[in-house]
Amino acid sequence: MLTSFGNRTPYSAKSREFTPYFQYKIGPYQSDYYLYFAKQPYLQVYKNEIFMKMYEYAGYDLIRYNTPQC
């Protein structure tokens, strides 16, 4: 019943493949427009990191977030 309200087991998030709409790299954190992970992320970890990264930006920088700067 709890899955009807969005609650999932930790195993369900780990087993699902996802489409990476935000660019990410495997490696140490840097303060640029990419998401960084120590290893290949699971779906829930990936989604959480998107919001944590967006928290770092404000104003015009936030709407440009998914556009990497060259």
TIVO-2410 file (N, C-alpha, C; in nm, 3 decimals):
# residues 70
REC num residu      c1      c2      c3 atome chaine
REC   1      M   0.081  -0.119   0.000     N      A
REC   1      M   0.000   0.000   0.000    CA      A
REC   1      M   0.086   0.125   0.000     C      A
REC   2      L   0.197   0.126   0.070     N      A
REC   2      L   0.281   0.245   0.075    CA      A
REC   2      L   0.342   0.280  -0.059     C      A
REC   3      T   0.362   0.180  -0.146     N      A
REC   3      T   0.417   0.210  -0.277    CA      A
REC   3      T   0.320   0.293  -0.361     C      A
REC   4      S   0.192   0.288  -0.329     N      A
REC   4      S   0.093   0.370  -0.399    CA      A
REC   4      S   0.115   0.519  -0.373     C      A
REC   5      F   0.176   0.551  -0.259     N      A
REC   5      F   0.201   0.690  -0.222    CA      A
REC   5      F   0.344   0.734  -0.252     C      A
REC   6      G   0.416   0.657  -0.328     N      A
REC   6      G   0.550   0.695  -0.368    CA      A
REC   6      G   0.662   0.636  -0.285     C      A
REC   7      N   0.631   0.563  -0.180     N      A
REC   7      N   0.735   0.500  -0.099    CA      A
REC   7      N   0.784   0.375  -0.170     C      A
REC   8      R   0.914   0.362  -0.179     N      A
REC   8      R   0.973   0.247  -0.244    CA      A
REC   8      R   1.081   0.189  -0.153     C      A
REC   9      T   1.114   0.066  -0.176     N      A
REC   9      T   1.224   0.007  -0.102    CA      A
REC   9      T   1.355   0.059  -0.160     C      A
REC  10      P   1.463   0.055  -0.084     N      A
REC  10      P   1.592   0.099  -0.137    CA      A
REC  10      P   1.635   0.018  -0.259     C      A
REC  11      Y   1.589  -0.104  -0.268     N      A
REC  11      Y   1.628  -0.189  -0.379    CA      A
REC  11      Y   1.561  -0.150  -0.510     C      A
REC  12      S   1.443  -0.091  -0.504     N      A
REC  12      S   1.375  -0.054  -0.628    CA      A
REC  12      S   1.447   0.061  -0.698     C      A
REC  13      A   1.503   0.155  -0.623     N      A
REC  13      A   1.576   0.266  -0.683    CA      A
REC  13      A   1.709   0.220  -0.741     C      A
REC  14      K   1.769   0.120  -0.682     N      A
REC  14      K   1.899   0.072  -0.728    CA      A
REC  14      K   1.888  -0.008  -0.857     C      A
REC  15      S   1.777  -0.074  -0.876     N      A
REC  15      S   1.767  -0.164  -0.990    CA      A
REC  15      S   1.719  -0.094  -1.117     C      A
REC  16      R   1.668   0.028  -1.107     N      A
REC  16      R   1.612   0.094  -1.224    CA      A
REC  16      R   1.717   0.172  -1.302     C      A
REC  17      E   1.711   0.161  -1.433     N      A
REC  17      E   1.792   0.243  -1.521    CA      A
REC  17      E   1.726   0.379  -1.532     C      A
REC  18      F   1.803   0.483  -1.561     N      A
REC  18      F   1.744   0.615  -1.575    CA      A
REC  18      F   1.809   0.689  -1.690     C      A
REC  19      T   1.739   0.787  -1.741     N      A
REC  19      T   1.790   0.873  -1.847    CA      A
REC  19      T   1.854   0.995  -1.780     C      A
REC  20      P   1.984   1.017  -1.798     N      A
REC  20      P   2.050   1.129  -1.732    CA      A
REC  20      P   2.023   1.261  -1.806     C      A
REC  21      Y   1.922   1.335  -1.762     N      A
REC  21      Y   1.888   1.462  -1.824    CA      A
REC  21      Y   1.986   1.572  -1.785     C      A
REC  22      F   2.058   1.554  -1.675     N      A
REC  22      F   2.161   1.649  -1.633    CA      A
REC  22      F   2.295   1.579  -1.647     C      A
REC  23      Q   2.392   1.649  -1.701     N      A
REC  23      Q   2.522   1.589  -1.725    CA      A
REC  23      Q   2.594   1.562  -1.594     C      A
REC  24      Y   2.664   1.450  -1.589     N      A
REC  24      Y   2.739   1.417  -1.469    CA      A
REC  24      Y   2.870   1.350  -1.506     C      A
REC  25      K   2.961   1.353  -1.410     N      A
REC  25      K   3.091   1.291  -1.426    CA      A
REC  25      K   3.121   1.208  -1.302     C      A
REC  26      I   3.204   1.107  -1.321     N      A
REC  26      I   3.252   1.027  -1.210    CA      A
REC  26      I   3.386   1.087  -1.168     C      A
REC  27      G   3.394   1.129  -1.041     N      A
REC  27      G   3.517   1.190  -0.992    CA      A
REC  27      G   3.491   1.281  -0.874     C      A
REC  28      P   3.594   1.349  -0.826     N      A
REC  28      P   3.578   1.438  -0.710    CA      A
REC  28      P   3.493   1.560  -0.744     C      A
REC  29      Y   3.425   1.614  -0.644     N      A
REC  29      Y   3.336   1.728  -0.662    CA      A
REC  29      Y   3.413   1.852  -0.711     C      A
REC  30      Q   3.349   1.925  -0.802     N      A
REC  30      Q   3.399   2.053  -0.848    CA      A
REC  30      Q   3.281   2.149  -0.854     C      A
REC  31      S   3.307   2.277  -0.840     N      A
REC  31      S   3.198   2.375  -0.839    CA      A
REC  31      S   3.174   2.428  -0.981     C      A
REC  32      D   3.129   2.340  -1.068     N      A
REC  32      D   3.091   2.380  -1.203    CA      A
REC  32      D   2.949   2.330  -1.230     C      A
REC  33      Y   2.912   2.321  -1.355     N      A
REC  33      Y   2.774   2.287  -1.390    CA      A
REC  33      Y   2.746   2.138  -1.403     C      A
REC  34      Y   2.839   2.054  -1.365     N      A
REC  34      Y   2.819   1.909  -1.374    CA      A
REC  34      Y   2.786   1.852  -1.236     C      A
REC  35      L   2.718   1.738  -1.236     N      A
REC  35      L   2.699   1.662  -1.113    CA      A
REC  35      L   2.818   1.568  -1.102     C      A
REC  36      Y   2.864   1.544  -0.981     N      A
REC  36      Y   2.979   1.455  -0.960    CA      A
REC  36      Y   2.942   1.343  -0.864     C      A
REC  37      F   2.988   1.223  -0.898     N      A
REC  37      F   2.962   1.105  -0.817    CA      A
REC  37      F   3.089   1.023  -0.804     C      A
REC  38      A   3.104   0.954  -0.692     N      A
REC  38      A   3.221   0.869  -0.671    CA      A
REC  38      A   3.216   0.744  -0.760     C      A
REC  39      K   3.094   0.698  -0.789     N      A
REC  39      K   3.073   0.582  -0.876    CA      A
REC  39      K   2.942   0.603  -0.950     C      A
REC  40      Q   2.909   0.513  -1.040     N      A
REC  40      Q   2.785   0.524  -1.117    CA      A
REC  40      Q   2.666   0.538  -1.021     C      A
REC  41      P   2.588   0.646  -1.033     N      A
REC  41      P   2.480   0.669  -0.935    CA      A
REC  41      P   2.355   0.586  -0.962     C      A
REC  42      Y   2.282   0.561  -0.855     N      A
REC  42      Y   2.149   0.503  -0.866    CA      A
REC  42      Y   2.050   0.615  -0.887     C      A
REC  43      L   1.929   0.583  -0.927     N      A
REC  43      L   1.828   0.682  -0.960    CA      A
REC  43      L   1.804   0.782  -0.846     C      A
REC  44      Q   1.781   0.734  -0.726     N      A
REC  44      Q   1.750   0.824  -0.615    CA      A
REC  44      Q   1.867   0.915  -0.580     C      A
REC  45      V   1.987   0.863  -0.583     N      A
REC  45      V   2.106   0.943  -0.556    CA      A
REC  45      V   2.121   1.050  -0.663     C      A
REC  46      Y   2.097   1.015  -0.787     N      A
REC  46      Y   2.105   1.109  -0.899    CA      A
REC  46      Y   2.004   1.222  -0.881     C      A
REC  47      K   1.880   1.188  -0.849     N      A
REC  47      K   1.777   1.291  -0.831    CA      A
REC  47      K   1.809   1.381  -0.713     C      A
REC  48      N   1.856   1.326  -0.604     N      A
REC  48      N   1.892   1.407  -0.488    CA      A
REC  48      N   2.003   1.505  -0.521     C      A
REC  49      E   2.102   1.461  -0.596     N      A
REC  49      E   2.215   1.547  -0.629    CA      A
REC  49      E   2.175   1.663  -0.720     C      A
REC  50      I   2.076   1.642  -0.806     N      A
REC  50      I   2.027   1.751  -0.891    CA      A
REC  50      I   1.977   1.867  -0.805     C      A
REC  51      F   1.896   1.836  -0.705     N      A
REC  51      F   1.842   1.942  -0.619    CA      A
REC  51      F   1.948   2.003  -0.529     C      A
REC  52      M   2.044   1.922  -0.485     N      A
REC  52      M   2.152   1.977  -0.403    CA      A
REC  52      M   2.238   2.073  -0.486     C      A
REC  53      K   2.261   2.041  -0.612     N      A
REC  53      K   2.340   2.127  -0.699    CA      A
REC  53      K   2.264   2.255  -0.731     C      A
REC  54      M   2.134   2.245  -0.755     N      A
REC  54      M   2.054   2.363  -0.785    CA      A
REC  54      M   2.049   2.458  -0.666     C      A
REC  55      Y   2.062   2.406  -0.547     N      A
REC  55      Y   2.062   2.488  -0.426    CA      A
REC  55      Y   2.181   2.584  -0.424     C      A
REC  56      E   2.291   2.548  -0.494     N      A
REC  56      E   2.411   2.630  -0.498    CA      A
REC  56      E   2.395   2.755  -0.585     C      A
REC  57      Y   2.297   2.756  -0.672     N      A
REC  57      Y   2.282   2.865  -0.768    CA      A
REC  57      Y   2.159   2.950  -0.735     C      A
REC  58      A   2.161   3.074  -0.783     N      A
REC  58      A   2.049   3.165  -0.762    CA      A
REC  58      A   2.032   3.254  -0.885     C      A
REC  59      G   1.911   3.306  -0.904     N      A
REC  59      G   1.885   3.400  -1.012    CA      A
REC  59      G   1.909   3.342  -1.150     C      A
REC  60      Y   1.975   3.420  -1.234     N      A
REC  60      Y   2.000   3.382  -1.373    CA      A
REC  60      Y   2.086   3.257  -1.383     C      A
REC  61      D   2.178   3.237  -1.290     N      A
REC  61      D   2.262   3.117  -1.292    CA      A
REC  61      D   2.180   2.990  -1.279     C      A
REC  62      L   2.070   2.997  -1.204     N      A
REC  62      L   1.986   2.879  -1.185    CA      A
REC  62      L   1.920   2.834  -1.314     C      A
REC  63      I   1.870   2.926  -1.395     N      A
REC  63      I   1.803   2.885  -1.520    CA      A
REC  63      I   1.904   2.840  -1.625     C      A
REC  64      R   2.031   2.877  -1.611     N      A
REC  64      R   2.134   2.831  -1.702    CA      A
REC  64      R   2.201   2.704  -1.651     C      A
REC  65      Y   2.155   2.650  -1.540     N      A
REC  65      Y   2.223   2.539  -1.473    CA      A
REC  65      Y   2.253   2.422  -1.563     C      A
REC  66      N   2.160   2.375  -1.643     N      A
REC  66      N   2.182   2.255  -1.724    CA      A
REC  66      N   2.258   2.284  -1.852     C      A
REC  67      T   2.301   2.405  -1.875     N      A
REC  67      T   2.379   2.440  -1.993    CA      A
REC  67      T   2.524   2.458  -1.952     C      A
REC  68      P   2.611   2.360  -1.975     N      A
REC  68      P   2.749   2.373  -1.934    CA      A
REC  68      P   2.818   2.491  -2.002     C      A
REC  69      Q   2.900   2.561  -1.928     N      A
REC  69      Q   2.975   2.673  -1.981    CA      A
REC  69      Q   3.106   2.623  -2.038     C      A
REC  70      C   3.141   2.669  -2.157     N      A
REC  70      C   3.266   2.624  -2.221    CA      A
REC  70      C   3.383   2.708  -2.176     C      A
***
